[in-house]
């Protein structure tokens, strides 16, 4: 007899009828194995996740340790010897735009300084004497710097130094541009022979209240790279003063023209003007690292 039976009796029947209870078939054998496989995969996944987290923690700890150990060794990198080495390697590349105040390299050209003779209407490369002058107090004496055989795109620092005052009185009390009376100077050989390529205002001298406006440095075959520095020293006219010009060459020959104003007794007092000088009064020019060029006007070459 089956393990499980069920009894039934019809309402019109006095006897019970017994029937076996249907029993579902057992598992097919793959179910338990599939469950075990799923659990195994889940366990492996959990293990790998734990290992990954552990490795991440260890890696972060090692990075922190490396940084803390490297920080002391980073300090010598800012020491002076290392900085000097970097600067020496970078200097050739930085030469087209040097730092302010640095001088240009040795001049690759021939430097000449000239003074204009109003009497003879020509440029002279020697001191101006009485017979060549034609100037009096209050006039402006033209000067010209010429640099031949220059390399294009070469930077020059041109330093101008002038005798503002001596023990005898005022001399070249300020710099200016040549007057209209001497305009022919720029078209007279060995001058540029044409109108300037560039000009820039001459900075005002705070100690000179009568230097006027519109004074300019003029250049040919070059351009001004910044405003002139000066006058230096910025104070009373007691000895020499100077300006520094920064120019970039644009041709094989460069010219710079300016003028020195002959101090007038009407500004400085009786017997204190340029005609009272007993020694030559000069202007000195240094272009790049060339030798100084100096020209003067003799004391008897200036009329009161």
Order of alpha helices (4+ residues) and beta strands (2+ residues): beta-beta-alpha-alpha-beta-beta-beta-beta-beta-beta-beta-beta-beta-beta-beta-beta-beta-beta-alpha-beta-beta-beta
